[in-house]
Amino acid sequence: MPEQSRPRLAIGIGVGLVVLGAVLALAFADVETPVIGLRQAGVVLIVIGAIDIVAVLAARKR
C-alpha cells in the first residue's frame, strides 16, 4: 500500500467509527443488551474514532 493512502485510510476508519458511534448513540439510545446499552457502545466508538483521528494527524505532523 502506498504511504500516502495509509493516513487517508486511518482517518477514514476513524470517521467511520465516529459516524457509527453517533448512529448507535442517537438512534438506539433506549436499546439495552444483556451486557451494555447501545448508547454507551456508541459513545465508546465515538471516543475511539476521535482518538484514532487525533493520533493519525499527530503522526502526520512529525
PDB file of N, CA, C and O in Angstrom:
ATOM      1  N   MET A   1       0.840  -1.169   0.000  1.00  0.00           N
ATOM      2  CA  MET A   1       0.000   0.000   0.000  1.00  0.00           C
ATOM      3  C   MET A   1       0.892   1.242   0.000  1.00  0.00           C
ATOM      4  O   MET A   1       1.851   1.297   0.770  1.00  0.00           O
ATOM      5  N   PRO A   2       0.608   2.225  -0.830  1.00  0.00           N
ATOM      6  CA  PRO A   2       1.431   3.433  -0.846  1.00  0.00           C
ATOM      7  C   PRO A   2       1.341   4.191   0.479  1.00  0.00           C
ATOM      8  O   PRO A   2       0.329   4.143   1.178  1.00  0.00           O
ATOM      9  N   GLU A   3       2.412   4.880   0.796  1.00  0.00           N
ATOM     10  CA  GLU A   3       2.490   5.589   2.073  1.00  0.00           C
ATOM     11  C   GLU A   3       1.393   6.645   2.223  1.00  0.00           C
ATOM     12  O   GLU A   3       0.885   6.834   3.328  1.00  0.00           O
ATOM     13  N   GLN A   4       1.011   7.339   1.146  1.00  0.00           N
ATOM     14  CA  GLN A   4       0.024   8.400   1.258  1.00  0.00           C
ATOM     15  C   GLN A   4      -1.367   7.866   1.546  1.00  0.00           C
ATOM     16  O   GLN A   4      -2.170   8.573   2.154  1.00  0.00           O
ATOM     17  N   SER A   5      -1.678   6.667   1.142  1.00  0.00           N
ATOM     18  CA  SER A   5      -3.033   6.153   1.350  1.00  0.00           C
ATOM     19  C   SER A   5      -3.245   5.652   2.776  1.00  0.00           C
ATOM     20  O   SER A   5      -4.388   5.572   3.225  1.00  0.00           O
ATOM     21  N   ARG A   6      -2.202   5.321   3.485  1.00  0.00           N
ATOM     22  CA  ARG A   6      -2.369   4.819   4.849  1.00  0.00           C
ATOM     23  C   ARG A   6      -2.985   5.853   5.790  1.00  0.00           C
ATOM     24  O   ARG A   6      -3.921   5.514   6.515  1.00  0.00           O
ATOM     25  N   PRO A   7      -2.502   7.101   5.811  1.00  0.00           N
ATOM     26  CA  PRO A   7      -3.174   8.079   6.682  1.00  0.00           C
ATOM     27  C   PRO A   7      -4.620   8.329   6.257  1.00  0.00           C
ATOM     28  O   PRO A   7      -5.493   8.517   7.105  1.00  0.00           O
ATOM     29  N   ARG A   8      -4.875   8.333   4.959  1.00  0.00           N
ATOM     30  CA  ARG A   8      -6.256   8.532   4.495  1.00  0.00           C
ATOM     31  C   ARG A   8      -7.138   7.384   4.952  1.00  0.00           C
ATOM     32  O   ARG A   8      -8.272   7.597   5.382  1.00  0.00           O
ATOM     33  N   LEU A   9      -6.623   6.178   4.860  1.00  0.00           N
ATOM     34  CA  LEU A   9      -7.384   5.013   5.297  1.00  0.00           C
ATOM     35  C   LEU A   9      -7.644   5.082   6.797  1.00  0.00           C
ATOM     36  O   LEU A   9      -8.758   4.814   7.247  1.00  0.00           O
ATOM     37  N   ALA A  10      -6.637   5.433   7.562  1.00  0.00           N
ATOM     38  CA  ALA A  10      -6.789   5.512   9.016  1.00  0.00           C
ATOM     39  C   ALA A  10      -7.769   6.618   9.409  1.00  0.00           C
ATOM     40  O   ALA A  10      -8.574   6.434  10.322  1.00  0.00           O
ATOM     41  N   ILE A  11      -7.706   7.756   8.731  1.00  0.00           N
ATOM     42  CA  ILE A  11      -8.653   8.833   9.012  1.00  0.00           C
ATOM     43  C   ILE A  11     -10.058   8.395   8.608  1.00  0.00           C
ATOM     44  O   ILE A  11     -11.027   8.693   9.307  1.00  0.00           O
ATOM     45  N   GLY A  12     -10.171   7.694   7.489  1.00  0.00           N
ATOM     46  CA  GLY A  12     -11.471   7.190   7.058  1.00  0.00           C
ATOM     47  C   GLY A  12     -12.069   6.215   8.051  1.00  0.00           C
ATOM     48  O   GLY A  12     -13.271   6.245   8.313  1.00  0.00           O
ATOM     49  N   ILE A  13     -11.237   5.355   8.602  1.00  0.00           N
ATOM     50  CA  ILE A  13     -11.717   4.416   9.620  1.00  0.00           C
ATOM     51  C   ILE A  13     -12.155   5.177  10.869  1.00  0.00           C
ATOM     52  O   ILE A  13     -13.186   4.860  11.463  1.00  0.00           O
ATOM     53  N   GLY A  14     -11.379   6.173  11.262  1.00  0.00           N
ATOM     54  CA  GLY A  14     -11.754   6.981  12.429  1.00  0.00           C
ATOM     55  C   GLY A  14     -13.072   7.702  12.226  1.00  0.00           C
ATOM     56  O   GLY A  14     -13.909   7.740  13.128  1.00  0.00           O
ATOM     57  N   VAL A  15     -13.259   8.276  11.045  1.00  0.00           N
ATOM     58  CA  VAL A  15     -14.517   8.966  10.745  1.00  0.00           C
ATOM     59  C   VAL A  15     -15.669   7.964  10.735  1.00  0.00           C
ATOM     60  O   VAL A  15     -16.756   8.253  11.236  1.00  0.00           O
ATOM     61  N   GLY A  16     -15.424   6.789  10.163  1.00  0.00           N
ATOM     62  CA  GLY A  16     -16.457   5.751  10.157  1.00  0.00           C
ATOM     63  C   GLY A  16     -16.863   5.341  11.566  1.00  0.00           C
ATOM     64  O   GLY A  16     -18.048   5.150  11.840  1.00  0.00           O
ATOM     65  N   LEU A  17     -15.901   5.207  12.446  1.00  0.00           N
ATOM     66  CA  LEU A  17     -16.204   4.860  13.834  1.00  0.00           C
ATOM     67  C   LEU A  17     -17.020   5.952  14.519  1.00  0.00           C
ATOM     68  O   LEU A  17     -17.953   5.666  15.269  1.00  0.00           O
ATOM     69  N   VAL A  18     -16.654   7.208  14.252  1.00  0.00           N
ATOM     70  CA  VAL A  18     -17.396   8.324  14.850  1.00  0.00           C
ATOM     71  C   VAL A  18     -18.835   8.334  14.340  1.00  0.00           C
ATOM     72  O   VAL A  18     -19.768   8.509  15.124  1.00  0.00           O
ATOM     73  N   VAL A  19     -19.021   8.147  13.036  1.00  0.00           N
ATOM     74  CA  VAL A  19     -20.373   8.148  12.462  1.00  0.00           C
ATOM     75  C   VAL A  19     -21.185   6.968  13.010  1.00  0.00           C
ATOM     76  O   VAL A  19     -22.330   7.141  13.427  1.00  0.00           O
ATOM     77  N   LEU A  20     -20.593   5.778  13.005  1.00  0.00           N
ATOM     78  CA  LEU A  20     -21.287   4.601  13.529  1.00  0.00           C
ATOM     79  C   LEU A  20     -21.641   4.794  15.005  1.00  0.00           C
ATOM     80  O   LEU A  20     -22.739   4.443  15.437  1.00  0.00           O
ATOM     81  N   GLY A  21     -20.721   5.345  15.758  1.00  0.00           N
ATOM     82  CA  GLY A  21     -20.992   5.612  17.171  1.00  0.00           C
ATOM     83  C   GLY A  21     -22.111   6.611  17.369  1.00  0.00           C
ATOM     84  O   GLY A  21     -22.934   6.458  18.271  1.00  0.00           O
ATOM     85  N   ALA A  22     -22.148   7.646  16.521  1.00  0.00           N
ATOM     86  CA  ALA A  22     -23.221   8.639  16.624  1.00  0.00           C
ATOM     87  C   ALA A  22     -24.573   8.010  16.303  1.00  0.00           C
ATOM     88  O   ALA A  22     -25.571   8.307  16.960  1.00  0.00           O
ATOM     89  N   VAL A  23     -24.605   7.143  15.295  1.00  0.00           N
ATOM     90  CA  VAL A  23     -25.859   6.455  14.954  1.00  0.00           C
ATOM     91  C   VAL A  23     -26.318   5.587  16.119  1.00  0.00           C
ATOM     92  O   VAL A  23     -27.489   5.615  16.496  1.00  0.00           O
ATOM     93  N   LEU A  24     -25.407   4.825  16.681  1.00  0.00           N
ATOM     94  CA  LEU A  24     -25.770   3.975  17.818  1.00  0.00           C
ATOM     95  C   LEU A  24     -26.236   4.803  19.012  1.00  0.00           C
ATOM     96  O   LEU A  24     -27.220   4.462  19.668  1.00  0.00           O
ATOM     97  N   ALA A  25     -25.524   5.886  19.286  1.00  0.00           N
ATOM     98  CA  ALA A  25     -25.842   6.697  20.461  1.00  0.00           C
ATOM     99  C   ALA A  25     -27.170   7.430  20.296  1.00  0.00           C
ATOM    100  O   ALA A  25     -27.913   7.590  21.265  1.00  0.00           O
ATOM    101  N   LEU A  26     -27.472   7.873  19.089  1.00  0.00           N
ATOM    102  CA  LEU A  26     -28.679   8.673  18.897  1.00  0.00           C
ATOM    103  C   LEU A  26     -29.896   7.840  18.508  1.00  0.00           C
ATOM    104  O   LEU A  26     -30.987   8.071  19.028  1.00  0.00           O
ATOM    105  N   ALA A  27     -29.733   6.891  17.618  1.00  0.00           N
ATOM    106  CA  ALA A  27     -30.878   6.144  17.106  1.00  0.00           C
ATOM    107  C   ALA A  27     -31.306   5.015  18.044  1.00  0.00           C
ATOM    108  O   ALA A  27     -32.486   4.670  18.095  1.00  0.00           O
ATOM    109  N   PHE A  28     -30.363   4.443  18.781  1.00  0.00           N
ATOM    110  CA  PHE A  28     -30.672   3.314  19.641  1.00  0.00           C
ATOM    111  C   PHE A  28     -30.415   3.650  21.110  1.00  0.00           C
ATOM    112  O   PHE A  28     -29.883   2.827  21.855  1.00  0.00           O
ATOM    113  N   ALA A  29     -30.789   4.840  21.516  1.00  0.00           N
ATOM    114  CA  ALA A  29     -30.486   5.302  22.872  1.00  0.00           C
ATOM    115  C   ALA A  29     -31.177   4.461  23.941  1.00  0.00           C
ATOM    116  O   ALA A  29     -30.637   4.301  25.036  1.00  0.00           O
ATOM    117  N   ASP A  30     -32.349   3.924  23.649  1.00  0.00           N
ATOM    118  CA  ASP A  30     -33.100   3.192  24.667  1.00  0.00           C
ATOM    119  C   ASP A  30     -32.945   1.680  24.577  1.00  0.00           C
ATOM    120  O   ASP A  30     -33.578   0.952  25.342  1.00  0.00           O
ATOM    121  N   VAL A  31     -32.118   1.195  23.662  1.00  0.00           N
ATOM    122  CA  VAL A  31     -31.960  -0.249  23.486  1.00  0.00           C
ATOM    123  C   VAL A  31     -30.884  -0.756  24.445  1.00  0.00           C
ATOM    124  O   VAL A  31     -29.756  -0.261  24.456  1.00  0.00           O
ATOM    125  N   GLU A  32     -31.253  -1.738  25.236  1.00  0.00           N
ATOM    126  CA  GLU A  32     -30.319  -2.344  26.185  1.00  0.00           C
ATOM    127  C   GLU A  32     -30.078  -3.799  25.788  1.00  0.00           C
ATOM    128  O   GLU A  32     -31.027  -4.537  25.525  1.00  0.00           O
ATOM    129  N   THR A  33     -28.828  -4.205  25.744  1.00  0.00           N
ATOM    130  CA  THR A  33     -28.478  -5.602  25.529  1.00  0.00           C
ATOM    131  C   THR A  33     -28.129  -6.186  26.900  1.00  0.00           C
ATOM    132  O   THR A  33     -28.028  -5.431  27.867  1.00  0.00           O
ATOM    133  N   PRO A  34     -27.946  -7.487  27.012  1.00  0.00           N
ATOM    134  CA  PRO A  34     -27.606  -8.056  28.322  1.00  0.00           C
ATOM    135  C   PRO A  34     -26.282  -7.538  28.901  1.00  0.00           C
ATOM    136  O   PRO A  34     -26.068  -7.603  30.112  1.00  0.00           O
ATOM    137  N   VAL A  35     -25.409  -7.032  28.052  1.00  0.00           N
ATOM    138  CA  VAL A  35     -24.092  -6.611  28.524  1.00  0.00           C
ATOM    139  C   VAL A  35     -23.972  -5.097  28.635  1.00  0.00           C
ATOM    140  O   VAL A  35     -23.507  -4.589  29.656  1.00  0.00           O
ATOM    141  N   ILE A  36     -24.383  -4.370  27.601  1.00  0.00           N
ATOM    142  CA  ILE A  36     -24.193  -2.915  27.559  1.00  0.00           C
ATOM    143  C   ILE A  36     -25.296  -2.304  26.713  1.00  0.00           C
ATOM    144  O   ILE A  36     -25.821  -2.944  25.802  1.00  0.00           O
ATOM    145  N   GLY A  37     -25.641  -1.071  27.018  1.00  0.00           N
ATOM    146  CA  GLY A  37     -26.611  -0.352  26.204  1.00  0.00           C
ATOM    147  C   GLY A  37     -25.963   0.117  24.914  1.00  0.00           C
ATOM    148  O   GLY A  37     -24.763   0.390  24.881  1.00  0.00           O
ATOM    149  N   LEU A  38     -26.750   0.212  23.855  1.00  0.00           N
ATOM    150  CA  LEU A  38     -26.190   0.638  22.572  1.00  0.00           C
ATOM    151  C   LEU A  38     -25.767   2.103  22.598  1.00  0.00           C
ATOM    152  O   LEU A  38     -24.879   2.505  21.846  1.00  0.00           O
ATOM    153  N   ARG A  39     -26.398   2.903  23.458  1.00  0.00           N
ATOM    154  CA  ARG A  39     -25.956   4.296  23.594  1.00  0.00           C
ATOM    155  C   ARG A  39     -24.540   4.349  24.153  1.00  0.00           C
ATOM    156  O   ARG A  39     -23.711   5.121  23.671  1.00  0.00           O
ATOM    157  N   GLN A  40     -24.261   3.543  25.154  1.00  0.00           N
ATOM    158  CA  GLN A  40     -22.917   3.512  25.736  1.00  0.00           C
ATOM    159  C   GLN A  40     -21.900   2.981  24.730  1.00  0.00           C
ATOM    160  O   GLN A  40     -20.782   3.488  24.645  1.00  0.00           O
ATOM    161  N   ALA A  41     -22.288   1.962  23.972  1.00  0.00           N
ATOM    162  CA  ALA A  41     -21.383   1.437  22.946  1.00  0.00           C
ATOM    163  C   ALA A  41     -21.102   2.497  21.890  1.00  0.00           C
ATOM    164  O   ALA A  41     -19.979   2.605  21.397  1.00  0.00           O
ATOM    165  N   GLY A  42     -22.119   3.279  21.545  1.00  0.00           N
ATOM    166  CA  GLY A  42     -21.932   4.357  20.579  1.00  0.00           C
ATOM    167  C   GLY A  42     -20.962   5.410  21.073  1.00  0.00           C
ATOM    168  O   GLY A  42     -20.118   5.890  20.317  1.00  0.00           O
ATOM    169  N   VAL A  43     -21.082   5.766  22.337  1.00  0.00           N
ATOM    170  CA  VAL A  43     -20.169   6.764  22.909  1.00  0.00           C
ATOM    171  C   VAL A  43     -18.737   6.239  22.905  1.00  0.00           C
ATOM    172  O   VAL A  43     -17.801   6.985  22.616  1.00  0.00           O
ATOM    173  N   VAL A  44     -18.566   4.967  23.224  1.00  0.00           N
ATOM    174  CA  VAL A  44     -17.226   4.363  23.202  1.00  0.00           C
ATOM    175  C   VAL A  44     -16.645   4.411  21.786  1.00  0.00           C
ATOM    176  O   VAL A  44     -15.471   4.740  21.613  1.00  0.00           O
ATOM    177  N   LEU A  45     -17.453   4.089  20.776  1.00  0.00           N
ATOM    178  CA  LEU A  45     -16.968   4.137  19.397  1.00  0.00           C
ATOM    179  C   LEU A  45     -16.621   5.560  18.970  1.00  0.00           C
ATOM    180  O   LEU A  45     -15.651   5.764  18.241  1.00  0.00           O
ATOM    181  N   ILE A  46     -17.393   6.536  19.410  1.00  0.00           N
ATOM    182  CA  ILE A  46     -17.078   7.930  19.098  1.00  0.00           C
ATOM    183  C   ILE A  46     -15.719   8.304  19.678  1.00  0.00           C
ATOM    184  O   ILE A  46     -14.900   8.924  18.999  1.00  0.00           O
ATOM    185  N   VAL A  47     -15.483   7.932  20.920  1.00  0.00           N
ATOM    186  CA  VAL A  47     -14.208   8.263  21.575  1.00  0.00           C
ATOM    187  C   VAL A  47     -13.039   7.557  20.873  1.00  0.00           C
ATOM    188  O   VAL A  47     -12.001   8.173  20.633  1.00  0.00           O
ATOM    189  N   ILE A  48     -13.203   6.280  20.547  1.00  0.00           N
ATOM    190  CA  ILE A  48     -12.130   5.543  19.878  1.00  0.00           C
ATOM    191  C   ILE A  48     -11.846   6.140  18.504  1.00  0.00           C
ATOM    192  O   ILE A  48     -10.686   6.286  18.119  1.00  0.00           O
ATOM    193  N   GLY A  49     -12.896   6.486  17.764  1.00  0.00           N
ATOM    194  CA  GLY A  49     -12.707   7.104  16.455  1.00  0.00           C
ATOM    195  C   GLY A  49     -12.002   8.439  16.547  1.00  0.00           C
ATOM    196  O   GLY A  49     -11.126   8.741  15.737  1.00  0.00           O
ATOM    197  N   ALA A  50     -12.379   9.241  17.530  1.00  0.00           N
ATOM    198  CA  ALA A  50     -11.732  10.549  17.701  1.00  0.00           C
ATOM    199  C   ALA A  50     -10.257  10.389  18.082  1.00  0.00           C
ATOM    200  O   ALA A  50      -9.405  11.130  17.593  1.00  0.00           O
ATOM    201  N   ILE A  51      -9.961   9.431  18.945  1.00  0.00           N
ATOM    202  CA  ILE A  51      -8.565   9.179  19.313  1.00  0.00           C
ATOM    203  C   ILE A  51      -7.766   8.730  18.099  1.00  0.00           C
ATOM    204  O   ILE A  51      -6.617   9.138  17.931  1.00  0.00           O
ATOM    205  N   ASP A  52      -8.359   7.898  17.254  1.00  0.00           N
ATOM    206  CA  ASP A  52      -7.693   7.434  16.035  1.00  0.00           C
ATOM    207  C   ASP A  52      -7.377   8.607  15.109  1.00  0.00           C
ATOM    208  O   ASP A  52      -6.268   8.703  14.583  1.00  0.00           O
ATOM    209  N   ILE A  53      -8.334   9.485  14.914  1.00  0.00           N
ATOM    210  CA  ILE A  53      -8.123  10.646  14.038  1.00  0.00           C
ATOM    211  C   ILE A  53      -7.023  11.544  14.597  1.00  0.00           C
ATOM    212  O   ILE A  53      -6.142  11.980  13.855  1.00  0.00           O
ATOM    213  N   VAL A  54      -7.068  11.820  15.887  1.00  0.00           N
ATOM    214  CA  VAL A  54      -6.052  12.683  16.509  1.00  0.00           C
ATOM    215  C   VAL A  54      -4.665  12.048  16.410  1.00  0.00           C
ATOM    216  O   VAL A  54      -3.683  12.739  16.139  1.00  0.00           O
ATOM    217  N   ALA A  55      -4.584  10.736  16.627  1.00  0.00           N
ATOM    218  CA  ALA A  55      -3.282  10.051  16.551  1.00  0.00           C
ATOM    219  C   ALA A  55      -2.708  10.108  15.136  1.00  0.00           C
ATOM    220  O   ALA A  55      -1.509  10.323  14.960  1.00  0.00           O
ATOM    221  N   VAL A  56      -3.548   9.918  14.142  1.00  0.00           N
ATOM    222  CA  VAL A  56      -3.068   9.971  12.759  1.00  0.00           C
ATOM    223  C   VAL A  56      -2.612  11.381  12.397  1.00  0.00           C
ATOM    224  O   VAL A  56      -1.568  11.557  11.770  1.00  0.00           O
ATOM    225  N   LEU A  57      -3.384  12.372  12.786  1.00  0.00           N
ATOM    226  CA  LEU A  57      -2.996  13.753  12.480  1.00  0.00           C
ATOM    227  C   LEU A  57      -1.724  14.157  13.219  1.00  0.00           C
ATOM    228  O   LEU A  57      -0.897  14.890  12.677  1.00  0.00           O
ATOM    229  N   ALA A  58      -1.563  13.683  14.450  1.00  0.00           N
ATOM    230  CA  ALA A  58      -0.339  13.985  15.191  1.00  0.00           C
ATOM    231  C   ALA A  58       0.874  13.315  14.552  1.00  0.00           C
ATOM    232  O   ALA A  58       1.960  13.893  14.527  1.00  0.00           O
ATOM    233  N   ALA A  59       0.694  12.102  14.035  1.00  0.00           N
ATOM    234  CA  ALA A  59       1.800  11.397  13.392  1.00  0.00           C
ATOM    235  C   ALA A  59       2.176  12.047  12.072  1.00  0.00           C
ATOM    236  O   ALA A  59       3.339  12.002  11.670  1.00  0.00           O
ATOM    237  N   ARG A  60       1.208  12.651  11.390  1.00  0.00           N
ATOM    238  CA  ARG A  60       1.495  13.318  10.109  1.00  0.00           C
ATOM    239  C   ARG A  60       2.325  14.584  10.314  1.00  0.00           C
ATOM    240  O   ARG A  60       3.084  14.973   9.427  1.00  0.00           O
ATOM    241  N   LYS A  61       2.188  15.232  11.473  1.00  0.00           N
ATOM    242  CA  LYS A  61       2.929  16.470  11.729  1.00  0.00           C
ATOM    243  C   LYS A  61       4.402  16.214  11.984  1.00  0.00           C
ATOM    244  O   LYS A  61       5.208  17.141  11.901  1.00  0.00           O
ATOM    245  N   ARG A  62       4.769  14.990  12.289  1.00  0.00           N
ATOM    246  CA  ARG A  62       6.177  14.676  12.586  1.00  0.00           C
ATOM    247  C   ARG A  62       6.989  14.638  11.336  1.00  0.00           C
ATOM    248  O   ARG A  62       8.194  14.390  11.390  1.00  0.00           O
TER     249      ARG A  62
END
